[in-house]
Amino acid sequence: MTSTAKPRAGETPAARQKRVWDKSAPSYDKQIAFFEKVWFGGGREWLGERAQGRVLEVAIGTGRNLPHYPPGATVTGIELSPAMLAIARQRAAGLGRDVDLREGDAEHLPSADASFDTVVCALSLCTIPGPAAAIGEMKRVLVPGGRLLLLDHIGSTWPPVYAAQWLLERITVRAAGEYFTRRQLPLVQAAGFDVVETERLKAGTVERIHAVKPPDARR
Ligand SMILES: C[S@@+](CC[C@H](N)C(=O)[O-])C[C@H]1O[C@@H](n2cnc3c(N)ncnc32)[C@H](O)[C@@H]1O
């Protein structure tokens, strides 16, 4: 799902991701449309049905979830790659939707504590260099009781598929920083979220997570 970009000497993981995704941006929509049909079907609708209020989408990419948010939601999108963000701007304009789109790093969100009712992250914790740090930031910017909604591909429950993913990952991590055997649920639990619902699909390779920041959480 990505172009390749070998690491350069002294380059930070985030700078490399920015380079990978700037390069992938022109072909991303076409590529992901195929995977949405065969692998992630219904996932964007699932996120949109649960999002409410002030919504922050982390690593918004080209904005493919935008058509699914309820009309009353106020949407902010953070994204590392300016080229992906430029396409998200066009998509928002085409939908006639006022979206606050900003360049930023998921591991250092440029947002105040407790400033969103919902945080969404789709198909990105597989490639964000520090997923635990990003989930910690998602919790920080959520209001107590706020919703975390995640969709991603993860390591399969079926050993032959998991083995194939593990092998594929030997190539994709080196080439583009993309992981196929990561799982976000334990990180969400370790960060102190309460899990409301999860769905695991496609031989366990896709997971949807709806969790909440506990009402009494300070950060
Ligand atoms: C597979 S794309 C998914 C895009 C979009 N969320 C979607 O559902 O189509 C992964 C995105 O994560 C972004 N990304 C990777 N690391 C990031 C980081 N540290 N902070 C913000 N965005 C990041 C990439 O630039 C890319 O747009």
The ligand as an ORCA input file, in Angstrom:
! r2SCAN-3c Opt
* xyz 0 1
  C      -2.066      4.142      4.967
  S      -2.163      5.878      5.128
  C      -3.781      6.039      5.825
  C      -4.403      7.371      5.522
  C      -5.823      7.564      6.042
  N      -5.871      7.520      7.483
  C      -6.789      6.575      5.465
  O      -7.553      5.976      6.235
  O      -6.825      6.401      4.247
  C      -1.086      6.215      6.499
  C      -0.971      7.707      6.796
  O      -0.298      7.879      8.042
  C       0.455      9.073      7.948
  N       1.453      9.090      9.016
  C       2.487      8.236      9.198
  N       3.178      8.563     10.312
  C       2.563      9.669     10.824
  C       2.793     10.476     11.971
  N       3.804     10.213     12.809
  N       1.979     11.515     12.184
  C       0.948     11.803     11.341
  N       0.672     11.069     10.246
  C       1.465     10.009      9.995
  C       1.043      8.996      6.557
  O       1.558     10.228      6.117
  C      -0.158      8.491      5.763
  O      -0.936      9.554      5.272
*
